[in-house]
Amino acid sequence: MAEHIDVVFKCPCGAHLETRSVPKGKTSKSKWNKTCKSCKQTIVCEFVGTRAFTSVKK
C-alpha cells in the first residue's frame, strides 16, 4: 500500500479549508474552488506535487 501524506489547505483569513490525503511520491497537479466557511470568499485551491497553494479568487 502506498504511503499517503496529508496536504492541508488554509484560507488566507486563517481558517482551515480542507485536508487532502495524497499518495507520497505522486506528483499531481490539480486546481479547484472552495468557499471558505469563515469569510465566505471563494478560494482557489491549487495542488502541485506535495505543496498546497491557496489564493482568493478575483
GICOR-V300188 format. One record per run of one state. SS is the DSSP state (~ for helix, > for strand, _ for the rest). FROM is the first residue (numbers start at 1). LEN is the number of residues. Records with the same first field share a line. If there is no record, write none. Layout:
SS=FROM-LEN  FROM-LEN
This chain:
_=1-3  11-5  24-4  36-6  50-1  57-2
>=4-7  16-8  28-8  42-8  51-6
